[in-house]
Amino acid sequence: MTDERFQRAELIVGLGIAGNVGLALLKGIVGFMAQSTALLADAAHSASEAIRSSRKSNKMLSISTILLSLVILLLGVEMGFSSAKSLWTGGNQAPEVYALAAVGVALLAKELFFQYTYRLGKRLKDKELIANARGHRSEIYSTLVALIGVTGALLGQYAGLSFLYYLDPLAGLVISILVIRKGYLFVKDALHTPPSEAWQQEDAADFIAAVQAIKGIITVDDLKAREQGHYVIIDIKISVNPRASVWEGHELSKRVKQLLMKRFQHVSDVLVHVAPYDAGFPYKHNVDTEHSEFPSVVH
């Protein structure tokens, strides 16, 4: 089940990134052709969500994150100025009607992805997937704002109420503020978060304590844990009896991996490095008498 959860979570993250990129392109192209400020701003919002998902999955380098976060921030500012300019000069036309179709496609895609992710999280009893699904549900609000803006402006065109034209750039301004906020938070986090954020000391201590309880392991020399998507990969180095056989060392590494993945459900993989225990000078010259006291594998 652990492997399935990891693979499914990785698939969900990848689909989320690809989906947001696709929606950003769709809304950007249609928004430009239909002359909808709200749809263009919502395209920038979808792009910001793609960056957020990429940062969470550690698929982006820190410098790339900073640069793209700056692009999102500047794009939000640009869309904000454009929306404000449209409001100031006065709305003189509604967007093309097919802008409404693009908004509808975006809403349907987001809702379907939410339902799939949420149901999968429930089936696998994965709290991370459920939280991810709820995050996708929150993304829908910017598109709902765009829907109100585009629909209101189109109603104004058909009803002869020109003041409703202002709803499209007004919606664009609201969404631009959301994008600017996201861009600012992305840049702030990228500047203050190391590219490979270490796990908290208490988490590492739990991993080490579990491994050291295995008979045959003398010490845990090093342990590193890194996030990958919603799960964790552990790289651990253990020391065993110098007189242990290759088979015993292999069995111990298997026990370490199985224990950590079974006890800690968020651990997706464990890379184990086995080394002979070295008591250090002057004891290393007396290994024949000392090593017999070291524990070995229990058959």
MARKOL-713607 format. One record per residue (C-alpha): residue in three letters; x, y, z. Coordinates in nm, 2 decimals. Example, Ala and Ser with C-alpha at 12.3 -4.5 7.8 and 13.67 -1.06 7.14 Angstrom:
2
<pt residuo="Ala" px="1.23" py="-0.45" pz="0.78"/>
<pt residuo="Ser" px="1.37" py="-0.11" pz="0.71"/>
***
This chain:
299
<pt residuo="Met" px="0.00" py="0.00" pz="0.00"/>
<pt residuo="Thr" px="0.29" py="0.23" pz="0.07"/>
<pt residuo="Asp" px="0.42" py="0.20" pz="-0.28"/>
<pt residuo="Glu" px="0.07" py="0.26" pz="-0.42"/>
<pt residuo="Arg" px="0.02" py="0.57" pz="-0.21"/>
<pt residuo="Phe" px="0.36" py="0.71" pz="-0.31"/>
<pt residuo="Gln" px="0.30" py="0.64" pz="-0.68"/>
<pt residuo="Arg" px="-0.05" py="0.78" pz="-0.67"/>
<pt residuo="Ala" px="0.06" py="1.09" pz="-0.49"/>
<pt residuo="Glu" px="0.34" py="1.15" pz="-0.74"/>
<pt residuo="Leu" px="0.08" py="1.11" pz="-1.02"/>
<pt residuo="Ile" px="-0.15" py="1.36" pz="-0.86"/>
<pt residuo="Val" px="0.12" py="1.62" pz="-0.81"/>
<pt residuo="Gly" px="0.23" py="1.58" pz="-1.17"/>
<pt residuo="Leu" px="-0.13" py="1.60" pz="-1.30"/>
<pt residuo="Gly" px="-0.19" py="1.90" pz="-1.09"/>
<pt residuo="Ile" px="0.12" py="2.08" pz="-1.24"/>
<pt residuo="Ala" px="0.03" py="1.98" pz="-1.59"/>
<pt residuo="Gly" px="-0.33" py="2.07" pz="-1.55"/>
<pt residuo="Asn" px="-0.26" py="2.42" pz="-1.41"/>
<pt residuo="Val" px="-0.01" py="2.49" pz="-1.69"/>
<pt residuo="Gly" px="-0.27" py="2.38" pz="-1.95"/>
<pt residuo="Leu" px="-0.54" py="2.59" pz="-1.79"/>
<pt residuo="Ala" px="-0.30" py="2.89" pz="-1.78"/>
<pt residuo="Leu" px="-0.23" py="2.86" pz="-2.15"/>
<pt residuo="Leu" px="-0.60" py="2.81" pz="-2.23"/>
<pt residuo="Lys" px="-0.72" py="3.11" pz="-2.03"/>
<pt residuo="Gly" px="-0.43" py="3.32" pz="-2.14"/>
<pt residuo="Ile" px="-0.48" py="3.26" pz="-2.51"/>
<pt residuo="Val" px="-0.86" py="3.29" pz="-2.49"/>
<pt residuo="Gly" px="-0.84" py="3.59" pz="-2.26"/>
<pt residuo="Phe" px="-0.61" py="3.77" pz="-2.51"/>
<pt residuo="Met" px="-0.83" py="3.69" pz="-2.81"/>
<pt residuo="Ala" px="-1.16" py="3.76" pz="-2.63"/>
<pt residuo="Gln" px="-1.01" py="4.08" pz="-2.46"/>
<pt residuo="Ser" px="-1.11" py="3.97" pz="-2.11"/>
<pt residuo="Thr" px="-0.90" py="4.12" pz="-1.84"/>
<pt residuo="Ala" px="-1.05" py="3.88" pz="-1.58"/>
<pt residuo="Leu" px="-0.96" py="3.57" pz="-1.78"/>
<pt residuo="Leu" px="-0.60" py="3.69" pz="-1.84"/>
<pt residuo="Ala" px="-0.56" py="3.75" pz="-1.46"/>
<pt residuo="Asp" px="-0.70" py="3.41" pz="-1.39"/>
<pt residuo="Ala" px="-0.45" py="3.26" pz="-1.63"/>
<pt residuo="Ala" px="-0.17" py="3.42" pz="-1.42"/>
<pt residuo="His" px="-0.34" py="3.27" pz="-1.11"/>
<pt residuo="Ser" px="-0.33" py="2.92" pz="-1.26"/>
<pt residuo="Ala" px="0.04" py="2.97" pz="-1.34"/>
<pt residuo="Ser" px="0.11" py="3.06" pz="-0.98"/>
<pt residuo="Glu" px="-0.07" py="2.74" pz="-0.87"/>
<pt residuo="Ala" px="0.16" py="2.54" pz="-1.10"/>
<pt residuo="Ile" px="0.46" py="2.70" pz="-0.94"/>
<pt residuo="Arg" px="0.32" py="2.63" pz="-0.59"/>
<pt residuo="Ser" px="0.27" py="2.26" pz="-0.67"/>
<pt residuo="Ser" px="0.63" py="2.24" pz="-0.82"/>
<pt residuo="Arg" px="0.78" py="2.39" pz="-0.51"/>
<pt residuo="Lys" px="0.60" py="2.14" pz="-0.28"/>
<pt residuo="Ser" px="0.72" py="1.84" pz="-0.49"/>
<pt residuo="Asn" px="1.08" py="1.97" pz="-0.49"/>
<pt residuo="Lys" px="1.09" py="1.94" pz="-0.86"/>
<pt residuo="Met" px="1.24" py="2.29" pz="-0.91"/>
<pt residuo="Leu" px="1.57" py="2.43" pz="-0.81"/>
<pt residuo="Ser" px="1.58" py="2.72" pz="-0.56"/>
<pt residuo="Ile" px="1.71" py="2.97" pz="-0.82"/>
<pt residuo="Ser" px="1.44" py="2.87" pz="-1.07"/>
<pt residuo="Thr" px="1.17" py="2.90" pz="-0.80"/>
<pt residuo="Ile" px="1.29" py="3.26" pz="-0.72"/>
<pt residuo="Leu" px="1.30" py="3.37" pz="-1.08"/>
<pt residuo="Leu" px="0.96" py="3.22" pz="-1.16"/>
<pt residuo="Ser" px="0.81" py="3.36" pz="-0.84"/>
<pt residuo="Leu" px="0.94" py="3.70" pz="-0.95"/>
<pt residuo="Val" px="0.77" py="3.65" pz="-1.29"/>
<pt residuo="Ile" px="0.44" py="3.57" pz="-1.12"/>
<pt residuo="Leu" px="0.47" py="3.88" pz="-0.89"/>
<pt residuo="Leu" px="0.55" py="4.11" pz="-1.18"/>
<pt residuo="Leu" px="0.28" py="3.95" pz="-1.39"/>
<pt residuo="Gly" px="0.03" py="4.01" pz="-1.11"/>
<pt residuo="Val" px="0.14" py="4.38" pz="-1.08"/>
<pt residuo="Glu" px="0.11" py="4.42" pz="-1.46"/>
<pt residuo="Met" px="-0.24" py="4.27" pz="-1.47"/>
<pt residuo="Gly" px="-0.34" py="4.49" pz="-1.17"/>
<pt residuo="Phe" px="-0.23" py="4.80" pz="-1.36"/>
<pt residuo="Ser" px="-0.40" py="4.69" pz="-1.67"/>
<pt residuo="Ser" px="-0.73" py="4.62" pz="-1.48"/>
<pt residuo="Ala" px="-0.70" py="4.95" pz="-1.30"/>
<pt residuo="Lys" px="-0.64" py="5.13" pz="-1.63"/>
<pt residuo="Ser" px="-0.95" py="4.97" pz="-1.78"/>
<pt residuo="Leu" px="-1.16" py="5.08" pz="-1.48"/>
<pt residuo="Trp" px="-1.02" py="5.43" pz="-1.49"/>
<pt residuo="Thr" px="-1.07" py="5.49" pz="-1.87"/>
<pt residuo="Gly" px="-1.41" py="5.32" pz="-1.85"/>
<pt residuo="Gly" px="-1.53" py="4.99" pz="-1.99"/>
<pt residuo="Asn" px="-1.64" py="5.03" pz="-2.34"/>
<pt residuo="Gln" px="-1.71" py="4.67" pz="-2.44"/>
<pt residuo="Ala" px="-1.77" py="4.32" pz="-2.31"/>
<pt residuo="Pro" px="-1.54" py="4.03" pz="-2.39"/>
<pt residuo="Glu" px="-1.62" py="3.78" pz="-2.66"/>
<pt residuo="Val" px="-1.88" py="3.52" pz="-2.56"/>
<pt residuo="Tyr" px="-1.63" py="3.23" pz="-2.60"/>
<pt residuo="Ala" px="-1.45" py="3.37" pz="-2.30"/>
<pt residuo="Leu" px="-1.74" py="3.23" pz="-2.10"/>
<pt residuo="Ala" px="-1.68" py="2.88" pz="-2.25"/>
<pt residuo="Ala" px="-1.31" py="2.89" pz="-2.14"/>
<pt residuo="Val" px="-1.42" py="2.98" pz="-1.78"/>
<pt residuo="Gly" px="-1.67" py="2.69" pz="-1.79"/>
<pt residuo="Val" px="-1.40" py="2.44" pz="-1.90"/>
<pt residuo="Ala" px="-1.16" py="2.56" pz="-1.63"/>
<pt residuo="Leu" px="-1.43" py="2.52" pz="-1.36"/>
<pt residuo="Leu" px="-1.52" py="2.17" pz="-1.48"/>
<pt residuo="Ala" px="-1.16" py="2.06" pz="-1.50"/>
<pt residuo="Lys" px="-1.09" py="2.19" pz="-1.14"/>
<pt residuo="Glu" px="-1.40" py="2.02" pz="-1.00"/>
<pt residuo="Leu" px="-1.32" py="1.69" pz="-1.16"/>
<pt residuo="Phe" px="-0.96" py="1.69" pz="-1.04"/>
<pt residuo="Phe" px="-1.08" py="1.78" pz="-0.69"/>
<pt residuo="Gln" px="-1.33" py="1.49" pz="-0.69"/>
<pt residuo="Tyr" px="-1.07" py="1.24" pz="-0.81"/>
<pt residuo="Thr" px="-0.80" py="1.35" pz="-0.56"/>
<pt residuo="Tyr" px="-1.04" py="1.37" pz="-0.27"/>
<pt residuo="Arg" px="-1.20" py="1.02" pz="-0.34"/>
<pt residuo="Leu" px="-0.85" py="0.87" pz="-0.38"/>
<pt residuo="Gly" px="-0.73" py="1.02" pz="-0.06"/>
<pt residuo="Lys" px="-1.03" py="0.88" pz="0.12"/>
<pt residuo="Arg" px="-0.98" py="0.53" pz="-0.03"/>
<pt residuo="Leu" px="-0.61" py="0.52" pz="0.06"/>
<pt residuo="Lys" px="-0.68" py="0.70" pz="0.40"/>
<pt residuo="Asp" px="-0.41" py="0.95" pz="0.30"/>
<pt residuo="Lys" px="-0.45" py="1.29" pz="0.48"/>
<pt residuo="Glu" px="-0.20" py="1.45" pz="0.25"/>
<pt residuo="Leu" px="-0.40" py="1.37" pz="-0.06"/>
<pt residuo="Ile" px="-0.72" py="1.49" pz="0.10"/>
<pt residuo="Ala" px="-0.54" py="1.82" pz="0.20"/>
<pt residuo="Asn" px="-0.41" py="1.85" pz="-0.16"/>
<pt residuo="Ala" px="-0.77" py="1.80" pz="-0.29"/>
<pt residuo="Arg" px="-0.90" py="2.08" pz="-0.07"/>
<pt residuo="Gly" px="-0.62" py="2.30" pz="-0.19"/>
<pt residuo="His" px="-0.74" py="2.24" pz="-0.55"/>
<pt residuo="Arg" px="-1.09" py="2.33" pz="-0.43"/>
<pt residuo="Ser" px="-0.97" py="2.66" pz="-0.30"/>
<pt residuo="Glu" px="-0.81" py="2.74" pz="-0.64"/>
<pt residuo="Ile" px="-1.16" py="2.75" pz="-0.79"/>
<pt residuo="Tyr" px="-1.25" py="3.08" pz="-0.62"/>
<pt residuo="Ser" px="-1.04" py="3.29" pz="-0.86"/>
<pt residuo="Thr" px="-1.21" py="3.13" pz="-1.16"/>
<pt residuo="Leu" px="-1.55" py="3.20" pz="-0.99"/>
<pt residuo="Val" px="-1.45" py="3.57" pz="-0.97"/>
<pt residuo="Ala" px="-1.36" py="3.56" pz="-1.34"/>
<pt residuo="Leu" px="-1.69" py="3.39" pz="-1.41"/>
<pt residuo="Ile" px="-1.88" py="3.67" pz="-1.24"/>
<pt residuo="Gly" px="-1.68" py="3.93" pz="-1.43"/>
<pt residuo="Val" px="-1.72" py="3.78" pz="-1.77"/>
<pt residuo="Thr" px="-2.09" py="3.69" pz="-1.72"/>
<pt residuo="Gly" px="-2.17" py="4.03" pz="-1.59"/>
<pt residuo="Ala" px="-2.00" py="4.21" pz="-1.88"/>
<pt residuo="Leu" px="-2.18" py="3.99" pz="-2.13"/>
<pt residuo="Leu" px="-2.52" py="4.05" pz="-1.96"/>
<pt residuo="Gly" px="-2.45" py="4.42" pz="-1.98"/>
<pt residuo="Gln" px="-2.39" py="4.39" pz="-2.36"/>
<pt residuo="Tyr" px="-2.71" py="4.20" pz="-2.42"/>
<pt residuo="Ala" px="-2.92" py="4.41" pz="-2.18"/>
<pt residuo="Gly" px="-2.77" py="4.74" pz="-2.30"/>
<pt residuo="Leu" px="-2.63" py="4.82" pz="-1.95"/>
<pt residuo="Ser" px="-2.29" py="4.95" pz="-2.03"/>
<pt residuo="Phe" px="-2.20" py="5.00" pz="-1.66"/>
<pt residuo="Leu" px="-2.18" py="4.62" pz="-1.63"/>
<pt residuo="Tyr" px="-1.88" py="4.62" pz="-1.86"/>
<pt residuo="Tyr" px="-1.68" py="4.73" pz="-1.55"/>
<pt residuo="Leu" px="-1.73" py="4.39" pz="-1.39"/>
<pt residuo="Asp" px="-1.47" py="4.22" pz="-1.62"/>
<pt residuo="Pro" px="-1.18" py="4.46" pz="-1.53"/>
<pt residuo="Leu" px="-1.30" py="4.47" pz="-1.17"/>
<pt residuo="Ala" px="-1.28" py="4.09" pz="-1.15"/>
<pt residuo="Gly" px="-0.93" py="4.11" pz="-1.31"/>
<pt residuo="Leu" px="-0.82" py="4.36" pz="-1.04"/>
<pt residuo="Val" px="-0.94" py="4.13" pz="-0.76"/>
<pt residuo="Ile" px="-0.76" py="3.83" pz="-0.91"/>
<pt residuo="Ser" px="-0.45" py="4.03" pz="-0.97"/>
<pt residuo="Ile" px="-0.43" py="4.11" pz="-0.60"/>
<pt residuo="Leu" px="-0.45" py="3.74" pz="-0.53"/>
<pt residuo="Val" px="-0.17" py="3.68" pz="-0.78"/>
<pt residuo="Ile" px="0.05" py="3.96" pz="-0.63"/>
<pt residuo="Arg" px="0.00" py="3.81" pz="-0.28"/>
<pt residuo="Lys" px="0.10" py="3.46" pz="-0.40"/>
<pt residuo="Gly" px="0.40" py="3.60" pz="-0.59"/>
<pt residuo="Tyr" px="0.52" py="3.78" pz="-0.28"/>
<pt residuo="Leu" px="0.48" py="3.48" pz="-0.06"/>
<pt residuo="Phe" px="0.66" py="3.26" pz="-0.31"/>
<pt residuo="Val" px="0.96" py="3.50" pz="-0.33"/>
<pt residuo="Lys" px="0.97" py="3.53" pz="0.05"/>
<pt residuo="Asp" px="0.96" py="3.16" pz="0.11"/>
<pt residuo="Ala" px="1.22" py="3.09" pz="-0.16"/>
<pt residuo="Leu" px="1.46" py="3.34" pz="-0.01"/>
<pt residuo="His" px="1.42" py="3.20" pz="0.34"/>
<pt residuo="Thr" px="1.39" py="2.83" pz="0.28"/>
<pt residuo="Pro" px="1.69" py="2.61" pz="0.20"/>
<pt residuo="Pro" px="1.67" py="2.41" pz="-0.12"/>
<pt residuo="Ser" px="1.68" py="2.09" pz="0.07"/>
<pt residuo="Glu" px="1.50" py="2.16" pz="0.40"/>
<pt residuo="Ala" px="1.60" py="1.91" pz="0.67"/>
<pt residuo="Trp" px="1.34" py="1.74" pz="0.88"/>
<pt residuo="Gln" px="1.30" py="1.86" pz="1.23"/>
<pt residuo="Gln" px="1.53" py="1.71" pz="1.49"/>
<pt residuo="Glu" px="1.25" py="1.52" pz="1.67"/>
<pt residuo="Asp" px="1.16" py="1.35" pz="1.34"/>
<pt residuo="Ala" px="1.51" py="1.24" pz="1.28"/>
<pt residuo="Ala" px="1.54" py="1.13" pz="1.64"/>
<pt residuo="Asp" px="1.24" py="0.90" pz="1.59"/>
<pt residuo="Phe" px="1.39" py="0.74" pz="1.28"/>
<pt residuo="Ile" px="1.73" py="0.69" pz="1.46"/>
<pt residuo="Ala" px="1.57" py="0.54" pz="1.77"/>
<pt residuo="Ala" px="1.37" py="0.29" pz="1.57"/>
<pt residuo="Val" px="1.68" py="0.18" pz="1.37"/>
<pt residuo="Gln" px="1.90" py="0.15" pz="1.67"/>
<pt residuo="Ala" px="1.65" py="-0.09" pz="1.83"/>
<pt residuo="Ile" px="1.72" py="-0.34" pz="1.56"/>
<pt residuo="Lys" px="1.95" py="-0.62" pz="1.69"/>
<pt residuo="Gly" px="2.28" py="-0.63" pz="1.50"/>
<pt residuo="Ile" px="2.31" py="-0.25" pz="1.44"/>
<pt residuo="Ile" px="2.58" py="-0.09" pz="1.65"/>
<pt residuo="Thr" px="2.54" py="0.27" pz="1.56"/>
<pt residuo="Val" px="2.35" py="0.50" pz="1.32"/>
<pt residuo="Asp" px="2.63" py="0.72" pz="1.18"/>
<pt residuo="Asp" px="2.43" py="0.95" pz="0.95"/>
<pt residuo="Leu" px="2.07" py="1.01" pz="0.86"/>
<pt residuo="Lys" px="1.93" py="1.25" pz="0.60"/>
<pt residuo="Ala" px="1.56" py="1.28" pz="0.51"/>
<pt residuo="Arg" px="1.42" py="1.48" pz="0.22"/>
<pt residuo="Glu" px="1.07" py="1.54" pz="0.10"/>
<pt residuo="Gln" px="0.96" py="1.42" pz="-0.24"/>
<pt residuo="Gly" px="0.60" py="1.52" pz="-0.31"/>
<pt residuo="His" px="0.39" py="1.42" pz="0.00"/>
<pt residuo="Tyr" px="0.64" py="1.16" pz="0.12"/>
<pt residuo="Val" px="0.99" py="1.13" pz="0.25"/>
<pt residuo="Ile" px="1.30" py="0.95" pz="0.13"/>
<pt residuo="Ile" px="1.56" py="0.86" pz="0.40"/>
<pt residuo="Asp" px="1.93" py="0.81" pz="0.34"/>
<pt residuo="Ile" px="2.09" py="0.63" pz="0.63"/>
<pt residuo="Lys" px="2.43" py="0.50" pz="0.72"/>
<pt residuo="Ile" px="2.46" py="0.22" pz="0.98"/>
<pt residuo="Ser" px="2.76" py="0.04" pz="1.14"/>
<pt residuo="Val" px="2.75" py="-0.33" pz="1.20"/>
<pt residuo="Asn" px="2.98" py="-0.59" pz="1.35"/>
<pt residuo="Pro" px="3.30" py="-0.59" pz="1.14"/>
<pt residuo="Arg" px="3.29" py="-0.97" pz="1.14"/>
<pt residuo="Ala" px="2.94" py="-0.98" pz="1.00"/>
<pt residuo="Ser" px="2.91" py="-1.15" pz="0.66"/>
<pt residuo="Val" px="2.79" py="-0.98" pz="0.34"/>
<pt residuo="Trp" px="2.46" py="-1.17" pz="0.37"/>
<pt residuo="Glu" px="2.41" py="-1.04" pz="0.73"/>
<pt residuo="Gly" px="2.48" py="-0.69" pz="0.63"/>
<pt residuo="His" px="2.22" py="-0.72" pz="0.35"/>
<pt residuo="Glu" px="1.96" py="-0.87" pz="0.58"/>
<pt residuo="Leu" px="2.01" py="-0.58" pz="0.83"/>
<pt residuo="Ser" px="1.97" py="-0.32" pz="0.55"/>
<pt residuo="Lys" px="1.64" py="-0.49" pz="0.45"/>
<pt residuo="Arg" px="1.52" py="-0.49" pz="0.81"/>
<pt residuo="Val" px="1.60" py="-0.11" pz="0.84"/>
<pt residuo="Lys" px="1.41" py="-0.03" pz="0.52"/>
<pt residuo="Gln" px="1.11" py="-0.25" pz="0.61"/>
<pt residuo="Leu" px="1.09" py="-0.11" pz="0.96"/>
<pt residuo="Leu" px="1.10" py="0.25" pz="0.87"/>
<pt residuo="Met" px="0.85" py="0.22" pz="0.58"/>
<pt residuo="Lys" px="0.61" py="0.01" pz="0.79"/>
<pt residuo="Arg" px="0.63" py="0.23" pz="1.11"/>
<pt residuo="Phe" px="0.63" py="0.57" pz="0.94"/>
<pt residuo="Gln" px="0.36" py="0.58" pz="0.67"/>
<pt residuo="His" px="0.50" py="0.90" pz="0.51"/>
<pt residuo="Val" px="0.83" py="0.73" pz="0.43"/>
<pt residuo="Ser" px="0.83" py="0.61" pz="0.07"/>
<pt residuo="Asp" px="1.18" py="0.48" pz="0.03"/>
<pt residuo="Val" px="1.50" py="0.41" pz="0.24"/>
<pt residuo="Leu" px="1.85" py="0.40" pz="0.11"/>
<pt residuo="Val" px="2.07" py="0.21" pz="0.35"/>
<pt residuo="His" px="2.45" py="0.22" pz="0.35"/>
<pt residuo="Val" px="2.62" py="-0.05" pz="0.57"/>
<pt residuo="Ala" px="2.97" py="0.00" pz="0.71"/>
<pt residuo="Pro" px="3.18" py="-0.20" pz="0.95"/>
<pt residuo="Tyr" px="3.19" py="-0.06" pz="1.30"/>
<pt residuo="Asp" px="3.52" py="0.10" pz="1.39"/>
<pt residuo="Ala" px="3.58" py="0.16" pz="1.76"/>
<pt residuo="Gly" px="3.88" py="0.38" pz="1.68"/>
<pt residuo="Phe" px="4.24" py="0.39" pz="1.79"/>
<pt residuo="Pro" px="4.37" py="0.20" pz="1.99"/>
<pt residuo="Tyr" px="4.08" py="-0.05" pz="2.00"/>
<pt residuo="Lys" px="4.09" py="-0.11" pz="1.62"/>
<pt residuo="His" px="4.41" py="-0.31" pz="1.67"/>
<pt residuo="Asn" px="4.23" py="-0.55" pz="1.90"/>
<pt residuo="Val" px="3.93" py="-0.63" pz="1.68"/>
<pt residuo="Asp" px="3.97" py="-1.01" pz="1.72"/>
<pt residuo="Thr" px="3.90" py="-0.99" pz="2.09"/>
<pt residuo="Glu" px="3.65" py="-0.70" pz="2.08"/>
<pt residuo="His" px="3.43" py="-0.79" pz="1.79"/>
<pt residuo="Ser" px="3.29" py="-1.10" pz="1.93"/>
<pt residuo="Glu" px="3.10" py="-0.89" pz="2.18"/>
<pt residuo="Phe" px="2.92" py="-0.70" pz="1.90"/>
<pt residuo="Pro" px="2.57" py="-0.81" pz="1.82"/>
<pt residuo="Ser" px="2.50" py="-0.99" pz="1.50"/>
<pt residuo="Val" px="2.19" py="-1.08" pz="1.30"/>
<pt residuo="Val" px="1.93" py="-1.30" pz="1.47"/>
<pt residuo="His" px="1.83" py="-1.58" pz="1.25"/>
***
